[in-house]
Amino acid sequence: MAEHTTNYTSTFIEVAEDCPTDHAQEPPAGPSTSAGTVPTIGALHYRMIAEHPFERTSDDVIFSTWALRHGIDPADGEARDEFFSKGQACLRASPLGKRYGWGVLSDAEGRVTLVPRESEEYALLAADPTLGHTRAMRAKRA
């Protein structure tokens, strides 16, 4: 079975053109229920990347987010293989770059970290010709 991937290597995903914030923000945790707080996709992506910079790939973040929201163990290799047996949305579709002002940098091994759009590091990465460049997906059609 062919495996699809969401990983980028040596690439900077810049914030969406229509991102509504000029300063990076931590996504809200999510609604509270009788079972506790239900984390939003943005909050899960943020925690996984911000708490462990350059430790996880996009595939790790995307699958773990899906698994946690569906009550599946993120270490379940069989579920992961099945999940990636078809194409999945990459971190370009994450609320981090679309809504909350975070750039996502992938290193040569595909591991990711967050870069706040107002930072000097963001400006340097956005101008770096040695990196691949793409943007987070727009929230609305042009």
Summary of the structure (lengths in Angstrom):
residues: 142
radius of gyration: 15.1
end to end distance: 36.7
largest distance: 49.7
contacts: 428
relative contact order: 0.30
helix: 30%
strand: 17%
